[in-house]
Structures are given as C-alpha cells and as structure tokens.
Amino acid sequence: MPIRKIHGERSPDFLRLLRFFAANFYEFAKAAKFPIVSPMSPTLETEFRALSPAERILLVEELWDRIAAEPNAVPLTPAQRAELDRRLDGLEQNPDAGRPWSEVRDELLRR
C-alpha cells in the first residue's frame, strides 16, 4: 500500500492507514510491549501541553509524515503484521465502518 501525497493532499491509502493506526494505537503498543508513558523530556512535555488541540494535531501529522517516509525504520513482528493484515482485510470488506478523516478532523478542530 503506497503512502504518498497526491497534489498536496494525503492519498486515500495514507488516510486509511492513519485512521487505522490512530484507532488501534494502544493495542499495538501493548502487543509490542511499548510502555504507555510519555517518553518526552519534561521540557518537551511542557511545550507539548502548551499547544492547542489543533496545533497538536498538526504536530502529529508532521511527525507521522516523517515516520511514514521511513517505513522500514519501524519494524513489525510477524504477529503485528498478521494483525494488521486481518484488520485491513476487515476494513476492505466493510469500508463504510469508519468515518472519513476530514469529518473526524473537523470535529476535533471545532472542540
């Protein structure tokens, strides 16, 4: 699944993957035995908390773009790959199960 930008906007594949990742982050973190604690330095933590929700979203998008540019830098275990494949298959079989990113983003930015 290519992750790319088309004419300055994120491709549908990227948005689908981002939506999937966001919805399942904690499950992946637990499965990978990542600690669910802030890995940020106290200074970064303070600066992050000072951002508005909209600014935080923009920051996450920028970070995600940088991570997505190097997909092999974040290796998956065979179990994680199998789970991703299973869930993506489910999404492809029922693509209307979620909401479009634009709708979710607009809702978040209105808060």
N, C-alpha and C positions, 0 to 999 in steps of 0.2 A: 504494500500500500504506500504510494508515494506521499510524502509530506512536503508540500510546496506552496508557494504563494502564486496566485494567478491574478495578473493585473492589479497588484497591490492588495488583494484581499486573500484571506485564507481559503484554501481549497476545501470542498466538502469533506474530503478524506481527512484533512487535518482537523476540521471542526468535529467530525465524528470521533476521531481518536481522542481529542481533547475532552469532549463531553464524557466519553467512556472513562478516561483516566480520572477526571475530576470526581465522577460518581463512585469510583472504586478505589480511591487512593488509600484509605485506611486498611482495606482488605489486603491490598498489595504490600503495604508497609508491614503489616503484621506477618504475612506469609514470608516476606523477605527478612523478617526479624529486625526491621529498622526500628529504632526507638522513636516513639511518637512524642518527642520532646523537641523543644526549639534548639537547633544546632547553631543558632546565631550567637554572635558575641553580644554582650549586654548593650554595647553602643548601637549595633545594628538593630537589635530588638527594639530599643527606644526609638530609633529613627523610623523603623517599620510601623510601629504603633502610632506614630505621629501622622502617618499618611491617611488620607481619606479612603473610604472603601473603593471609590473609583480609581484612585491612584494605586492602591494595592492591586487591583485587577490589571491595570496597565503594566505594573511591575511583573506580575506573574506571567502575563503574555510575553513580555520581553525575555524573562528567564526561560520560559518554555521554548521560545524560538531558538534561543542559544543551545538548549539541551537537544532539541529536535535536529539541529544542524549536525550533531554528532551522535546519531542513534546507537552506534556501537560502543559508546563510552558508558552506557548503562546496560550491562548485560542482564539477560533474564535467565532464570533457572529453567530447566525443562518443564517443571510443574507450572511456573508462571506463564510460560509460552503456551502450554496446553490450556490453561485457564483463559488466557487472552483469546485464543482461537475459539474456545467454546462460547465465550460471551460475544465475540464479534459475529460468530455464526448466528447466535440468537438475535442480535441486532439486525443482521441482514435479512433474517426470516421475518422479523416484525419491526420494520424501520419506523413505524409510527408510534412506537412505545415511548419515545422520549419527546423532548421539546426542542425546537431549533435554538441554537446558541444565541442568535440575535434576540429572541424572546427572553431567554434567561438573563442575558447581559443587560437588556433594557430594564428588566425588573430589578436587577441588582443596583443599577445606577440610579433608579428612582428612589431607593431607600435612603 
